[in-house]
Amino acid sequence: MNKKYLRRATIIAASCLVLISAFFIIRELIDNKQVVDSTINDTTPPKKLPDWKIEYERKAQTEPAERVVTEYGDFYYAPFPKQFSRDEVANLDIEEEVTKDTNQVIVKGYFYEKK
């Protein structure tokens, strides 16, 4: 009778070990698949854009905007900015607040002034 229980216990333990091993192997395969998929998506080149859109994106990222609209008025691009006191300048690159006393705004290194 002891041999019968020992044999059953061995078979049950071996079966549990096989099931647990299969679970971890399948889980590892799923994780590897997700990593491969994310790597493929990250390295896939973007779709071919039309030339006008490429030029538009380049201008939007490298040239100053014509104006910046805030709740305290519109600020227009100033290629030769005037000197204002520090209280009248808001640097939006470092997330400073625009107030009603603000006469100059700095965005992406470009200066904008009220007209």
Secondary structure, DSSP 8 states (H G I E B T S, - for coil): -HHHHHHHHHHHHHHHHHHHHHHHHHHHHHHHHHHHHHHHHHHS------HHHHHHHHHHHHS--SEEEETTEEEEE-SS-----GGGEEEGGGT----TT--EEEETTEEEE--
